[in-house]
Amino acid sequence: MIIYPDACCYSRPFDNQEHLEIPNVRGEIAAILAIVKISKILGYSIAGSSAVTDEIGRISEAGKLKNVQDYYKETVNMHIPMSTDVRNRANWLMETLGLKLYDSYHLALAEVAGADYLLTTDLRFQRNCARKYFGGVRVVNPLTLLPEVIKWVQR
């Protein structure tokens, strides 16, 4: 099993206090942390990439940036390299699905990794993929995946 969290999943646990007051955000944080922990216990891969680290690097608040970078480093156990094929696929996904630049890279990298799931808290990204993407990677919110992850433990 391979899971590819996008940059928003690494950032979510370190959102500002105002954002943390939203129940859905708190649920996403709990789901992200649980999915990562359970995946590691079961020996599943958590994939990362330069697209994730580049996007994380755009965080302007120094304290949050450090926390997110540290969480990324302790979480990822598989790195997906950038390549010309990934760039070409990302461009195609961007044009065909109407994805934003980083979202297209995340999806292309998740495909190359053979990821089963791409985790994102970006609703627009999820909706675009649900309507138009028919590849092998399931693009899901952590709250959607958590019940399935719990079943993995029960097997």
PyMOL commands that set and color helices and strands:
alter all, ss='L'
color gray80, all
select helices_A, chain A and resi 7-14+17-20+23-41+50-56+62-75+84-97+101-113+123-132+142-154
alter helices_A, ss='H'
color red, helices_A
select strands_A, chain A and resi 2-5+45-49+78-80+117-119+138-140
alter strands_A, ss='S'
color yellow, strands_A
deselect
rebuild
show_as cartoon
